[in-house]
Amino acid sequence: MNNVEIHRTANLRKLKKPMIIIGFPGTGLVGSVAAAHLIDSPGFKFGGYITSTEFAPLAAIHDYKPLPAARIHFSEKQNAIVIISEMTIPVSASLELADDIFEFANSLKAESIISLGGIVLKEGGNDVYVVSSDMPVVKQVTRKKIAKPIREGATTGVTGVLLTKGTLTKYPVTALLAEASEDYLDPKAASNVLKALSKMTGIKVDTSRLDKEATELNKGISKSIMKSKVGRRKKGSISEGGSMYG
């Protein structure tokens, strides 16, 4: 056993059938970036933290303040709880953590669990995909063109375990996955998944800062590519007829 424990520092029972949103590191760090942006929204408060003997010994620092890397924030106005981790969850702790989150959700009579993350499809698009233990959710989200369904595939870690438990117990667990880069932090994908979450649930979140970061990142990448092209041409490694970037 990994001794995963969820510690509450606030009275979360005052929320009525809240929505639980999960954001953990993964492809493009979409989940953790999206969750971090969400809890920076007005009204979210610190509500607890998660410990395990398997977790890395580190603290996250925000606004000069050290905080647990895996923690809980909540908003009474949004009637939502966000579980965020700014460290990679060890595979050895994933099963127990998923079980504890599932019990945590049931103890609060949570309406549903929604996990945010990234997915690599090699298509380079801005689409968001949905997979859920609750098929009516998939049909509704697809019909409204909020996200595209995933017919075949696999998802691992805490989200994978939660989706399976949701299917077996008929509890609504949904994953929203935005197309993201596997090479760098992807603020655009985080923005896309938050926009899909907002359309799906009505939770209000301003993604303008993420969109700005994405634009600046793209400019930086474009400059790096151009410098690489120029440098290679000077060295004679790229012909005048074209390059690996097209």
C-alpha positions in Angstrom: 0.0 0.0 0.0 1.2 3.5 -0.8 -0.7 5.2 2.0 -2.4 7.8 -0.2 -4.3 10.2 2.0 -6.7 13.0 1.1 -6.5 15.8 3.8 -9.3 18.3 3.9 -8.6 21.7 5.3 -12.0 23.3 4.6 -15.6 22.2 4.9 -16.3 20.9 1.5 -19.7 19.4 2.5 -21.3 22.8 2.1 -21.1 22.3 -1.6 -24.2 20.6 -3.0 -23.5 17.8 -5.4 -20.3 19.5 -6.7 -18.5 18.8 -9.9 -15.0 17.4 -9.4 -12.4 18.4 -12.0 -9.0 16.7 -12.2 -5.9 18.1 -13.8 -2.7 16.0 -13.6 0.5 16.3 -15.7 0.5 14.4 -19.0 0.8 15.2 -22.7 1.6 18.9 -23.1 1.1 19.3 -19.4 -2.5 20.1 -20.5 -4.3 18.8 -17.4 -2.1 20.5 -14.8 -1.9 23.8 -16.7 -5.7 23.9 -17.3 -6.4 23.1 -13.6 -3.9 25.7 -12.4 -5.5 28.3 -14.7 -9.0 27.4 -13.4 -8.1 27.7 -9.7 -6.6 31.1 -10.4 -10.1 32.2 -11.3 -11.9 34.4 -8.8 -13.6 32.5 -6.0 -11.4 29.4 -5.8 -10.0 28.6 -2.3 -7.5 26.1 -1.0 -9.4 23.2 0.4 -6.9 20.4 1.1 -4.0 18.3 -0.1 -3.0 14.8 -1.0 0.0 12.8 0.4 1.6 9.5 -0.4 4.8 7.8 0.5 5.3 7.4 -3.3 5.0 11.1 -4.1 8.1 13.1 -4.9 9.3 15.2 -2.0 8.6 18.7 -3.4 6.5 21.8 -2.9 4.9 24.0 -5.5 5.5 27.7 -5.1 2.7 30.2 -6.1 2.7 33.9 -5.4 5.7 33.4 -3.1 3.9 30.7 -1.0 5.0 27.1 -0.9 2.0 24.7 -1.4 1.6 20.9 -1.6 2.2 19.8 -5.2 -1.0 17.7 -5.1 -3.9 19.6 -3.6 -7.6 20.5 -3.7 -9.2 23.9 -4.4 -12.9 24.7 -4.4 -15.4 27.3 -5.4 -18.8 27.7 -3.8 -20.0 30.0 -6.6 -19.0 27.5 -9.3 -20.0 24.6 -7.1 -16.8 22.9 -8.2 -13.8 21.1 -6.7 -10.5 21.0 -8.5 -7.9 18.3 -7.7 -4.6 19.3 -9.2 -1.1 17.8 -9.2 1.9 19.6 -10.4 4.1 16.5 -10.2 3.8 13.3 -12.2 1.8 10.7 -10.3 3.9 7.5 -9.9 2.4 4.4 -11.6 2.7 2.6 -8.2 0.3 5.2 -6.6 -2.2 5.6 -9.5 -4.6 2.8 -8.5 -4.8 3.8 -4.8 -5.1 7.5 -5.7 -7.9 6.8 -8.2 -9.7 4.7 -5.5 -9.4 7.5 -3.0 -10.6 10.1 -5.4 -13.6 7.9 -6.2 -14.4 7.5 -2.5 -13.9 11.2 -2.0 -16.4 12.0 -4.8 -19.0 9.7 -3.4 -18.6 11.0 0.1 -19.5 14.5 -1.2 -22.3 13.1 -3.4 -20.5 14.7 -6.4 -22.5 15.1 -9.6 -19.6 13.8 -11.7 -15.8 13.6 -12.2 -14.2 15.3 -15.2 -10.6 14.8 -16.0 -8.7 17.3 -18.2 -5.8 16.2 -20.3 -4.0 16.1 -23.6 -3.8 13.7 -26.5 -1.4 13.3 -29.4 -3.0 12.3 -32.7 -0.3 13.6 -35.1 -3.0 15.7 -36.8 -1.8 19.1 -35.5 -5.4 20.3 -34.9 -7.2 22.1 -32.1 -9.9 19.5 -31.5 -11.0 18.2 -28.1 -12.0 14.6 -27.6 -14.3 13.1 -25.1 -14.6 9.6 -23.5 -17.0 8.9 -20.7 -18.5 6.2 -18.6 -21.8 8.0 -19.2 -22.7 7.6 -22.9 -25.5 10.2 -22.8 -22.7 12.7 -22.0 -20.7 11.6 -25.0 -23.8 12.0 -27.3 -24.7 15.4 -25.9 -21.1 16.8 -26.1 -20.8 15.4 -29.6 -24.1 16.7 -30.8 -23.2 20.2 -29.6 -19.9 19.9 -31.3 -18.0 20.6 -28.1 -15.8 17.5 -28.5 -15.3 14.5 -30.7 -15.9 10.9 -29.4 -13.1 8.3 -29.2 -14.3 5.0 -30.5 -11.1 2.9 -29.9 -8.0 3.6 -27.8 -6.7 3.4 -24.3 -6.0 5.8 -21.4 -3.8 5.1 -18.5 -3.0 6.3 -15.0 -5.5 7.8 -12.6 -7.9 8.8 -15.3 -7.9 5.4 -16.9 -8.8 3.8 -13.5 -11.5 6.3 -12.8 -13.1 5.8 -16.2 -13.2 2.0 -15.7 -14.6 2.4 -12.1 -17.2 4.8 -13.5 -18.3 2.3 -16.1 -18.5 -0.6 -13.7 -20.4 1.3 -11.1 -22.5 3.5 -13.5 -20.9 6.7 -12.1 -20.4 9.6 -14.5 -16.7 10.0 -15.1 -15.6 11.9 -18.2 -12.3 12.8 -19.8 -11.8 15.8 -22.0 -8.6 15.5 -24.0 -7.3 18.3 -26.2 -4.9 17.7 -29.1 -1.5 18.8 -27.7 2.2 18.8 -28.4 4.2 16.0 -26.8 7.4 18.0 -27.0 6.6 21.1 -24.9 4.1 22.7 -22.6 1.0 23.5 -24.7 -1.0 26.5 -23.4 -3.2 26.5 -26.5 -4.4 22.9 -25.8 -5.0 23.9 -22.1 -7.1 26.8 -23.4 -9.0 24.5 -25.8 -9.9 22.0 -23.1 -11.0 24.7 -20.7 -13.3 26.1 -23.4 -14.8 22.7 -23.9 -15.3 22.3 -20.1 -17.0 25.7 -20.0 -19.4 24.8 -22.8 -20.1 21.4 -21.3 -20.7 22.5 -17.7 -21.4 26.2 -17.7 -18.3 26.9 -15.5 -17.0 30.3 -16.4 -13.3 30.6 -17.1 -11.3 33.3 -18.9 -8.7 31.7 -21.2 -7.3 35.0 -22.7 -4.0 34.7 -20.8 -3.5 31.1 -22.1 -4.3 32.2 -25.6 -1.8 35.0 -25.4 0.9 32.6 -24.0 0.1 30.3 -26.9 0.6 33.1 -29.5 3.9 34.1 -27.9 5.0 30.5 -27.8 4.2 30.0 -31.5 6.1 33.1 -32.4 9.1 31.8 -30.5 8.9 28.4 -32.2 8.6 30.1 -35.6 11.7 32.2 -34.9 13.7 29.2 -33.7 12.8 27.3 -36.9 13.8 30.2 -39.1 17.1 30.6 -37.2 17.7 26.9 -37.6 17.0 27.1 -41.4 19.3 30.1 -41.8 22.0 28.5 -39.8 21.8 25.2 -41.7 21.8 27.0 -45.1 25.0 28.9 -44.1 26.6 25.5 -43.3 25.3 24.1 -46.6 23.2 21.4 -44.9 20.0 22.5 -46.5 19.6 22.8 -50.3 18.0 25.9 -51.9 15.1 23.6 -53.0 13.6 23.1 -49.6 14.0 21.9 -46.1 12.6 19.5 -43.5 10.1 22.1 -42.5 8.6 22.4 -46.0 
